[in-house]
Amino acid sequence: MTEKSRDEFLLEELLEILACPRCKGDVEYDRVRNALVCQNCRVYYEVIDGIPNMVPEEAKPLERWSEA
């Protein structure tokens, strides 16, 4: 098991208060892709330098997940 980075720890703490900006639903952190995922909207938000980019217009469809 790998040790979590400080950024990952802080991001997981933020998940308790973060919500999808489109539907206001829960988001999940995907450690492999370093992204927040909204299953309701079928989109993901990239995390860049430990900061989630949750601008609705920059969300990427989960269908394009494999292209990333």
PyMOL Python script that loads the backbone (N, CA, C, O; Angstrom):
from pymol import cmd

cmd.read_pdbstr("""\
ATOM      1  N   MET A   1       0.839  -1.174   0.000  1.00  0.00           N
ATOM      2  CA  MET A   1       0.000   0.000   0.000  1.00  0.00           C
ATOM      3  C   MET A   1       0.888   1.243   0.000  1.00  0.00           C
ATOM      4  O   MET A   1       1.884   1.308   0.720  1.00  0.00           O
ATOM      5  N   THR A   2       0.518   2.212  -0.807  1.00  0.00           N
ATOM      6  CA  THR A   2       1.332   3.421  -0.893  1.00  0.00           C
ATOM      7  C   THR A   2       0.815   4.473   0.079  1.00  0.00           C
ATOM      8  O   THR A   2      -0.364   4.494   0.432  1.00  0.00           O
ATOM      9  N   GLU A   3       1.715   5.335   0.496  1.00  0.00           N
ATOM     10  CA  GLU A   3       1.355   6.409   1.409  1.00  0.00           C
ATOM     11  C   GLU A   3       0.698   7.535   0.626  1.00  0.00           C
ATOM     12  O   GLU A   3       1.132   7.871  -0.476  1.00  0.00           O
ATOM     13  N   LYS A   4      -0.338   8.110   1.193  1.00  0.00           N
ATOM     14  CA  LYS A   4      -1.030   9.214   0.535  1.00  0.00           C
ATOM     15  C   LYS A   4      -0.197  10.480   0.629  1.00  0.00           C
ATOM     16  O   LYS A   4       0.446  10.754   1.642  1.00  0.00           O
ATOM     17  N   SER A   5      -0.226  11.236  -0.446  1.00  0.00           N
ATOM     18  CA  SER A   5       0.452  12.533  -0.426  1.00  0.00           C
ATOM     19  C   SER A   5      -0.387  13.523   0.386  1.00  0.00           C
ATOM     20  O   SER A   5      -1.565  13.284   0.653  1.00  0.00           O
ATOM     21  N   ARG A   6       0.223  14.608   0.761  1.00  0.00           N
ATOM     22  CA  ARG A   6      -0.486  15.651   1.503  1.00  0.00           C
ATOM     23  C   ARG A   6      -1.673  16.166   0.697  1.00  0.00           C
ATOM     24  O   ARG A   6      -2.750  16.393   1.249  1.00  0.00           O
ATOM     25  N   ASP A   7      -1.479  16.352  -0.622  1.00  0.00           N
ATOM     26  CA  ASP A   7      -2.559  16.837  -1.481  1.00  0.00           C
ATOM     27  C   ASP A   7      -3.725  15.859  -1.508  1.00  0.00           C
ATOM     28  O   ASP A   7      -4.883  16.273  -1.454  1.00  0.00           O
ATOM     29  N   GLU A   8      -3.427  14.560  -1.593  1.00  0.00           N
ATOM     30  CA  GLU A   8      -4.496  13.562  -1.614  1.00  0.00           C
ATOM     31  C   GLU A   8      -5.267  13.565  -0.302  1.00  0.00           C
ATOM     32  O   GLU A   8      -6.493  13.456  -0.296  1.00  0.00           O
ATOM     33  N   PHE A   9      -4.554  13.689   0.801  1.00  0.00           N
ATOM     34  CA  PHE A   9      -5.208  13.724   2.102  1.00  0.00           C
ATOM     35  C   PHE A   9      -6.143  14.924   2.201  1.00  0.00           C
ATOM     36  O   PHE A   9      -7.287  14.788   2.634  1.00  0.00           O
ATOM     37  N   LEU A  10      -5.660  16.096   1.799  1.00  0.00           N
ATOM     38  CA  LEU A  10      -6.486  17.301   1.851  1.00  0.00           C
ATOM     39  C   LEU A  10      -7.690  17.189   0.926  1.00  0.00           C
ATOM     40  O   LEU A  10      -8.789  17.616   1.279  1.00  0.00           O
ATOM     41  N   LEU A  11      -7.485  16.619  -0.250  1.00  0.00           N
ATOM     42  CA  LEU A  11      -8.580  16.464  -1.203  1.00  0.00           C
ATOM     43  C   LEU A  11      -9.658  15.551  -0.636  1.00  0.00           C
ATOM     44  O   LEU A  11     -10.848  15.842  -0.764  1.00  0.00           O
ATOM     45  N   GLU A  12      -9.254  14.452  -0.010  1.00  0.00           N
ATOM     46  CA  GLU A  12     -10.230  13.547   0.583  1.00  0.00           C
ATOM     47  C   GLU A  12     -11.004  14.227   1.706  1.00  0.00           C
ATOM     48  O   GLU A  12     -12.192  13.958   1.888  1.00  0.00           O
ATOM     49  N   GLU A  13     -10.354  15.096   2.453  1.00  0.00           N
ATOM     50  CA  GLU A  13     -11.045  15.870   3.485  1.00  0.00           C
ATOM     51  C   GLU A  13     -12.079  16.803   2.838  1.00  0.00           C
ATOM     52  O   GLU A  13     -13.182  16.968   3.357  1.00  0.00           O
ATOM     53  N   LEU A  14     -11.716  17.401   1.718  1.00  0.00           N
ATOM     54  CA  LEU A  14     -12.623  18.322   1.025  1.00  0.00           C
ATOM     55  C   LEU A  14     -13.839  17.617   0.437  1.00  0.00           C
ATOM     56  O   LEU A  14     -14.877  18.249   0.239  1.00  0.00           O
ATOM     57  N   LEU A  15     -13.732  16.332   0.157  1.00  0.00           N
ATOM     58  CA  LEU A  15     -14.849  15.608  -0.443  1.00  0.00           C
ATOM     59  C   LEU A  15     -16.100  15.665   0.424  1.00  0.00           C
ATOM     60  O   LEU A  15     -17.215  15.522  -0.076  1.00  0.00           O
ATOM     61  N   GLU A  16     -15.916  15.872   1.710  1.00  0.00           N
ATOM     62  CA  GLU A  16     -17.064  15.971   2.606  1.00  0.00           C
ATOM     63  C   GLU A  16     -17.896  17.216   2.323  1.00  0.00           C
ATOM     64  O   GLU A  16     -19.087  17.243   2.629  1.00  0.00           O
ATOM     65  N   ILE A  17     -17.283  18.248   1.741  1.00  0.00           N
ATOM     66  CA  ILE A  17     -18.022  19.487   1.485  1.00  0.00           C
ATOM     67  C   ILE A  17     -18.160  19.813  -0.001  1.00  0.00           C
ATOM     68  O   ILE A  17     -18.984  20.650  -0.369  1.00  0.00           O
ATOM     69  N   LEU A  18     -17.370  19.170  -0.861  1.00  0.00           N
ATOM     70  CA  LEU A  18     -17.453  19.442  -2.299  1.00  0.00           C
ATOM     71  C   LEU A  18     -18.679  18.769  -2.902  1.00  0.00           C
ATOM     72  O   LEU A  18     -19.100  17.699  -2.462  1.00  0.00           O
ATOM     73  N   ALA A  19     -19.239  19.414  -3.912  1.00  0.00           N
ATOM     74  CA  ALA A  19     -20.366  18.855  -4.652  1.00  0.00           C
ATOM     75  C   ALA A  19     -20.174  19.178  -6.124  1.00  0.00           C
ATOM     76  O   ALA A  19     -19.476  20.128  -6.479  1.00  0.00           O
ATOM     77  N   CYS A  20     -20.792  18.388  -6.963  1.00  0.00           N
ATOM     78  CA  CYS A  20     -20.741  18.644  -8.400  1.00  0.00           C
ATOM     79  C   CYS A  20     -21.397  19.998  -8.671  1.00  0.00           C
ATOM     80  O   CYS A  20     -22.511  20.244  -8.209  1.00  0.00           O
ATOM     81  N   PRO A  21     -20.724  20.878  -9.410  1.00  0.00           N
ATOM     82  CA  PRO A  21     -21.316  22.191  -9.680  1.00  0.00           C
ATOM     83  C   PRO A  21     -22.521  22.129 -10.621  1.00  0.00           C
ATOM     84  O   PRO A  21     -23.295  23.084 -10.698  1.00  0.00           O
ATOM     85  N   ARG A  22     -22.684  21.028 -11.327  1.00  0.00           N
ATOM     86  CA  ARG A  22     -23.830  20.899 -12.242  1.00  0.00           C
ATOM     87  C   ARG A  22     -25.092  20.449 -11.515  1.00  0.00           C
ATOM     88  O   ARG A  22     -26.137  21.093 -11.614  1.00  0.00           O
ATOM     89  N   CYS A  23     -24.991  19.326 -10.776  1.00  0.00           N
ATOM     90  CA  CYS A  23     -26.185  18.732 -10.174  1.00  0.00           C
ATOM     91  C   CYS A  23     -26.227  18.850  -8.655  1.00  0.00           C
ATOM     92  O   CYS A  23     -27.229  18.502  -8.031  1.00  0.00           O
ATOM     93  N   LYS A  24     -25.142  19.338  -8.061  1.00  0.00           N
ATOM     94  CA  LYS A  24     -24.998  19.469  -6.603  1.00  0.00           C
ATOM     95  C   LYS A  24     -24.914  18.114  -5.903  1.00  0.00           C
ATOM     96  O   LYS A  24     -25.067  18.033  -4.684  1.00  0.00           O
ATOM     97  N   GLY A  25     -24.672  17.055  -6.671  1.00  0.00           N
ATOM     98  CA  GLY A  25     -24.535  15.713  -6.101  1.00  0.00           C
ATOM     99  C   GLY A  25     -23.126  15.452  -5.599  1.00  0.00           C
ATOM    100  O   GLY A  25     -22.234  16.291  -5.729  1.00  0.00           O
ATOM    101  N   ASP A  26     -22.944  14.274  -5.026  1.00  0.00           N
ATOM    102  CA  ASP A  26     -21.640  13.876  -4.500  1.00  0.00           C
ATOM    103  C   ASP A  26     -20.640  13.633  -5.623  1.00  0.00           C
ATOM    104  O   ASP A  26     -21.003  13.232  -6.729  1.00  0.00           O
ATOM    105  N   VAL A  27     -19.376  13.884  -5.313  1.00  0.00           N
ATOM    106  CA  VAL A  27     -18.277  13.537  -6.211  1.00  0.00           C
ATOM    107  C   VAL A  27     -17.364  12.560  -5.481  1.00  0.00           C
ATOM    108  O   VAL A  27     -17.276  12.569  -4.253  1.00  0.00           O
ATOM    109  N   GLU A  28     -16.687  11.720  -6.254  1.00  0.00           N
ATOM    110  CA  GLU A  28     -15.754  10.742  -5.709  1.00  0.00           C
ATOM    111  C   GLU A  28     -14.374  11.036  -6.273  1.00  0.00           C
ATOM    112  O   GLU A  28     -14.239  11.479  -7.413  1.00  0.00           O
ATOM    113  N   TYR A  29     -13.358  10.787  -5.469  1.00  0.00           N
ATOM    114  CA  TYR A  29     -11.988  10.981  -5.938  1.00  0.00           C
ATOM    115  C   TYR A  29     -11.485   9.693  -6.557  1.00  0.00           C
ATOM    116  O   TYR A  29     -11.535   8.636  -5.928  1.00  0.00           O
ATOM    117  N   ASP A  30     -11.000   9.774  -7.786  1.00  0.00           N
ATOM    118  CA  ASP A  30     -10.360   8.642  -8.447  1.00  0.00           C
ATOM    119  C   ASP A  30      -8.859   8.878  -8.403  1.00  0.00           C
ATOM    120  O   ASP A  30      -8.334   9.748  -9.098  1.00  0.00           O
ATOM    121  N   ARG A  31      -8.186   8.106  -7.589  1.00  0.00           N
ATOM    122  CA  ARG A  31      -6.750   8.297  -7.359  1.00  0.00           C
ATOM    123  C   ARG A  31      -5.924   7.977  -8.607  1.00  0.00           C
ATOM    124  O   ARG A  31      -4.916   8.635  -8.865  1.00  0.00           O
ATOM    125  N   VAL A  32      -6.337   6.987  -9.371  1.00  0.00           N
ATOM    126  CA  VAL A  32      -5.595   6.585 -10.569  1.00  0.00           C
ATOM    127  C   VAL A  32      -5.566   7.710 -11.597  1.00  0.00           C
ATOM    128  O   VAL A  32      -4.514   8.017 -12.156  1.00  0.00           O
ATOM    129  N   ARG A  33      -6.702   8.315 -11.841  1.00  0.00           N
ATOM    130  CA  ARG A  33      -6.799   9.396 -12.831  1.00  0.00           C
ATOM    131  C   ARG A  33      -6.600  10.782 -12.237  1.00  0.00           C
ATOM    132  O   ARG A  33      -6.518  11.769 -12.968  1.00  0.00           O
ATOM    133  N   ASN A  34      -6.519  10.858 -10.889  1.00  0.00           N
ATOM    134  CA  ASN A  34      -6.370  12.140 -10.211  1.00  0.00           C
ATOM    135  C   ASN A  34      -7.475  13.098 -10.659  1.00  0.00           C
ATOM    136  O   ASN A  34      -7.220  14.182 -11.183  1.00  0.00           O
ATOM    137  N   ALA A  35      -8.708  12.652 -10.430  1.00  0.00           N
ATOM    138  CA  ALA A  35      -9.870  13.421 -10.861  1.00  0.00           C
ATOM    139  C   ALA A  35     -11.027  13.199  -9.901  1.00  0.00           C
ATOM    140  O   ALA A  35     -11.091  12.186  -9.204  1.00  0.00           O
ATOM    141  N   LEU A  36     -11.938  14.161  -9.877  1.00  0.00           N
ATOM    142  CA  LEU A  36     -13.185  14.012  -9.143  1.00  0.00           C
ATOM    143  C   LEU A  36     -14.249  13.590 -10.138  1.00  0.00           C
ATOM    144  O   LEU A  36     -14.356  14.162 -11.222  1.00  0.00           O
ATOM    145  N   VAL A  37     -15.032  12.594  -9.771  1.00  0.00           N
ATOM    146  CA  VAL A  37     -16.016  12.010 -10.669  1.00  0.00           C
ATOM    147  C   VAL A  37     -17.421  12.232 -10.125  1.00  0.00           C
ATOM    148  O   VAL A  37     -17.686  11.997  -8.946  1.00  0.00           O
ATOM    149  N   CYS A  38     -18.319  12.687 -10.996  1.00  0.00           N
ATOM    150  CA  CYS A  38     -19.741  12.763 -10.672  1.00  0.00           C
ATOM    151  C   CYS A  38     -20.447  11.695 -11.501  1.00  0.00           C
ATOM    152  O   CYS A  38     -20.553  11.808 -12.722  1.00  0.00           O
ATOM    153  N   GLN A  39     -20.926  10.662 -10.821  1.00  0.00           N
ATOM    154  CA  GLN A  39     -21.620   9.584 -11.524  1.00  0.00           C
ATOM    155  C   GLN A  39     -22.982  10.043 -12.047  1.00  0.00           C
ATOM    156  O   GLN A  39     -23.447   9.547 -13.074  1.00  0.00           O
ATOM    157  N   ASN A  40     -23.631  10.989 -11.348  1.00  0.00           N
ATOM    158  CA  ASN A  40     -24.941  11.484 -11.792  1.00  0.00           C
ATOM    159  C   ASN A  40     -24.854  12.161 -13.156  1.00  0.00           C
ATOM    160  O   ASN A  40     -25.679  11.906 -14.034  1.00  0.00           O
ATOM    161  N   CYS A  41     -23.861  13.017 -13.331  1.00  0.00           N
ATOM    162  CA  CYS A  41     -23.690  13.773 -14.582  1.00  0.00           C
ATOM    163  C   CYS A  41     -22.824  13.033 -15.595  1.00  0.00           C
ATOM    164  O   CYS A  41     -22.744  13.430 -16.758  1.00  0.00           O
ATOM    165  N   ARG A  42     -22.171  11.947 -15.148  1.00  0.00           N
ATOM    166  CA  ARG A  42     -21.274  11.160 -16.005  1.00  0.00           C
ATOM    167  C   ARG A  42     -20.124  12.020 -16.527  1.00  0.00           C
ATOM    168  O   ARG A  42     -19.780  11.959 -17.707  1.00  0.00           O
ATOM    169  N   VAL A  43     -19.523  12.836 -15.622  1.00  0.00           N
ATOM    170  CA  VAL A  43     -18.388  13.687 -15.973  1.00  0.00           C
ATOM    171  C   VAL A  43     -17.305  13.549 -14.910  1.00  0.00           C
ATOM    172  O   VAL A  43     -17.541  13.050 -13.810  1.00  0.00           O
ATOM    173  N   TYR A  44     -16.103  14.010 -15.276  1.00  0.00           N
ATOM    174  CA  TYR A  44     -15.031  14.085 -14.290  1.00  0.00           C
ATOM    175  C   TYR A  44     -14.353  15.439 -14.382  1.00  0.00           C
ATOM    176  O   TYR A  44     -14.330  16.086 -15.429  1.00  0.00           O
ATOM    177  N   TYR A  45     -13.797  15.846 -13.240  1.00  0.00           N
ATOM    178  CA  TYR A  45     -13.104  17.120 -13.098  1.00  0.00           C
ATOM    179  C   TYR A  45     -11.658  16.823 -12.740  1.00  0.00           C
ATOM    180  O   TYR A  45     -11.392  16.141 -11.751  1.00  0.00           O
ATOM    181  N   GLU A  46     -10.731  17.324 -13.527  1.00  0.00           N
ATOM    182  CA  GLU A  46      -9.318  17.067 -13.269  1.00  0.00           C
ATOM    183  C   GLU A  46      -8.846  17.791 -12.015  1.00  0.00           C
ATOM    184  O   GLU A  46      -9.338  18.868 -11.679  1.00  0.00           O
ATOM    185  N   VAL A  47      -7.882  17.181 -11.328  1.00  0.00           N
ATOM    186  CA  VAL A  47      -7.225  17.809 -10.185  1.00  0.00           C
ATOM    187  C   VAL A  47      -5.828  18.196 -10.655  1.00  0.00           C
ATOM    188  O   VAL A  47      -5.038  17.336 -11.046  1.00  0.00           O
ATOM    189  N   ILE A  48      -5.530  19.485 -10.617  1.00  0.00           N
ATOM    190  CA  ILE A  48      -4.260  20.002 -11.121  1.00  0.00           C
ATOM    191  C   ILE A  48      -3.497  20.634  -9.962  1.00  0.00           C
ATOM    192  O   ILE A  48      -3.983  21.564  -9.318  1.00  0.00           O
ATOM    193  N   ASP A  49      -2.311  20.125  -9.707  1.00  0.00           N
ATOM    194  CA  ASP A  49      -1.485  20.611  -8.591  1.00  0.00           C
ATOM    195  C   ASP A  49      -2.256  20.610  -7.275  1.00  0.00           C
ATOM    196  O   ASP A  49      -2.132  21.530  -6.467  1.00  0.00           O
ATOM    197  N   GLY A  50      -3.057  19.561  -7.071  1.00  0.00           N
ATOM    198  CA  GLY A  50      -3.801  19.418  -5.822  1.00  0.00           C
ATOM    199  C   GLY A  50      -5.076  20.233  -5.740  1.00  0.00           C
ATOM    200  O   GLY A  50      -5.749  20.223  -4.709  1.00  0.00           O
ATOM    201  N   ILE A  51      -5.422  20.946  -6.819  1.00  0.00           N
ATOM    202  CA  ILE A  51      -6.611  21.801  -6.815  1.00  0.00           C
ATOM    203  C   ILE A  51      -7.630  21.251  -7.812  1.00  0.00           C
ATOM    204  O   ILE A  51      -7.328  21.133  -8.999  1.00  0.00           O
ATOM    205  N   PRO A  52      -8.836  20.913  -7.342  1.00  0.00           N
ATOM    206  CA  PRO A  52      -9.862  20.423  -8.264  1.00  0.00           C
ATOM    207  C   PRO A  52     -10.336  21.545  -9.191  1.00  0.00           C
ATOM    208  O   PRO A  52     -10.685  22.633  -8.733  1.00  0.00           O
ATOM    209  N   ASN A  53     -10.345  21.272 -10.484  1.00  0.00           N
ATOM    210  CA  ASN A  53     -10.853  22.222 -11.469  1.00  0.00           C
ATOM    211  C   ASN A  53     -12.323  21.883 -11.699  1.00  0.00           C
ATOM    212  O   ASN A  53     -12.657  21.055 -12.547  1.00  0.00           O
ATOM    213  N   MET A  54     -13.189  22.533 -10.933  1.00  0.00           N
ATOM    214  CA  MET A  54     -14.608  22.199 -10.984  1.00  0.00           C
ATOM    215  C   MET A  54     -15.420  23.230 -11.754  1.00  0.00           C
ATOM    216  O   MET A  54     -16.577  23.496 -11.427  1.00  0.00           O
ATOM    217  N   VAL A  55     -14.811  23.802 -12.769  1.00  0.00           N
ATOM    218  CA  VAL A  55     -15.526  24.709 -13.664  1.00  0.00           C
ATOM    219  C   VAL A  55     -16.424  23.838 -14.547  1.00  0.00           C
ATOM    220  O   VAL A  55     -15.916  22.985 -15.275  1.00  0.00           O
ATOM    221  N   PRO A  56     -17.741  24.031 -14.500  1.00  0.00           N
ATOM    222  CA  PRO A  56     -18.644  23.147 -15.239  1.00  0.00           C
ATOM    223  C   PRO A  56     -18.312  23.015 -16.727  1.00  0.00           C
ATOM    224  O   PRO A  56     -18.438  21.931 -17.298  1.00  0.00           O
ATOM    225  N   GLU A  57     -17.892  24.105 -17.350  1.00  0.00           N
ATOM    226  CA  GLU A  57     -17.586  24.064 -18.785  1.00  0.00           C
ATOM    227  C   GLU A  57     -16.335  23.245 -19.093  1.00  0.00           C
ATOM    228  O   GLU A  57     -16.119  22.862 -20.243  1.00  0.00           O
ATOM    229  N   GLU A  58     -15.515  22.973 -18.093  1.00  0.00           N
ATOM    230  CA  GLU A  58     -14.284  22.215 -18.315  1.00  0.00           C
ATOM    231  C   GLU A  58     -14.391  20.757 -17.874  1.00  0.00           C
ATOM    232  O   GLU A  58     -13.410  20.014 -17.928  1.00  0.00           O
ATOM    233  N   ALA A  59     -15.574  20.353 -17.443  1.00  0.00           N
ATOM    234  CA  ALA A  59     -15.796  18.953 -17.088  1.00  0.00           C
ATOM    235  C   ALA A  59     -15.673  18.101 -18.344  1.00  0.00           C
ATOM    236  O   ALA A  59     -16.015  18.536 -19.443  1.00  0.00           O
ATOM    237  N   LYS A  60     -15.182  16.891 -18.164  1.00  0.00           N
ATOM    238  CA  LYS A  60     -15.006  15.985 -19.302  1.00  0.00           C
ATOM    239  C   LYS A  60     -15.937  14.789 -19.141  1.00  0.00           C
ATOM    240  O   LYS A  60     -16.074  14.254 -18.041  1.00  0.00           O
ATOM    241  N   PRO A  61     -16.576  14.368 -20.227  1.00  0.00           N
ATOM    242  CA  PRO A  61     -17.476  13.219 -20.147  1.00  0.00           C
ATOM    243  C   PRO A  61     -16.719  11.942 -19.781  1.00  0.00           C
ATOM    244  O   PRO A  61     -15.596  11.722 -20.235  1.00  0.00           O
ATOM    245  N   LEU A  62     -17.345  11.111 -18.959  1.00  0.00           N
ATOM    246  CA  LEU A  62     -16.717   9.842 -18.592  1.00  0.00           C
ATOM    247  C   LEU A  62     -16.479   8.960 -19.811  1.00  0.00           C
ATOM    248  O   LEU A  62     -15.587   8.112 -19.793  1.00  0.00           O
ATOM    249  N   GLU A  63     -17.253   9.145 -20.858  1.00  0.00           N
ATOM    250  CA  GLU A  63     -17.060   8.366 -22.083  1.00  0.00           C
ATOM    251  C   GLU A  63     -15.685   8.626 -22.687  1.00  0.00           C
ATOM    252  O   GLU A  63     -15.143   7.765 -23.379  1.00  0.00           O
ATOM    253  N   ARG A  64     -15.114   9.806 -22.432  1.00  0.00           N
ATOM    254  CA  ARG A  64     -13.792  10.158 -22.961  1.00  0.00           C
ATOM    255  C   ARG A  64     -12.683   9.776 -21.989  1.00  0.00           C
ATOM    256  O   ARG A  64     -11.509  10.044 -22.245  1.00  0.00           O
ATOM    257  N   TRP A  65     -13.055   9.150 -20.871  1.00  0.00           N
ATOM    258  CA  TRP A  65     -12.104   8.792 -19.813  1.00  0.00           C
ATOM    259  C   TRP A  65     -10.919   8.024 -20.365  1.00  0.00           C
ATOM    260  O   TRP A  65      -9.780   8.292 -19.983  1.00  0.00           O
ATOM    261  N   SER A  66     -11.162   7.084 -21.249  1.00  0.00           N
ATOM    262  CA  SER A  66     -10.073   6.246 -21.765  1.00  0.00           C
ATOM    263  C   SER A  66      -9.136   7.015 -22.688  1.00  0.00           C
ATOM    264  O   SER A  66      -8.012   6.574 -22.929  1.00  0.00           O
ATOM    265  N   GLU A  67      -9.578   8.156 -23.206  1.00  0.00           N
ATOM    266  CA  GLU A  67      -8.735   8.960 -24.088  1.00  0.00           C
ATOM    267  C   GLU A  67      -7.760   9.826 -23.307  1.00  0.00           C
ATOM    268  O   GLU A  67      -6.750  10.271 -23.851  1.00  0.00           O
ATOM    269  N   ALA A  68      -8.059  10.069 -22.033  1.00  0.00           N
ATOM    270  CA  ALA A  68      -7.221  10.965 -21.213  1.00  0.00           C
ATOM    271  C   ALA A  68      -5.880  10.348 -20.904  1.00  0.00           C
ATOM    272  O   ALA A  68      -5.058  10.966 -20.227  1.00  0.00           O
TER     273      ALA A  68
END
""", "prot")
cmd.dss("prot")
cmd.show_as("cartoon", "prot")
cmd.util.cbc("prot")
cmd.orient("prot")
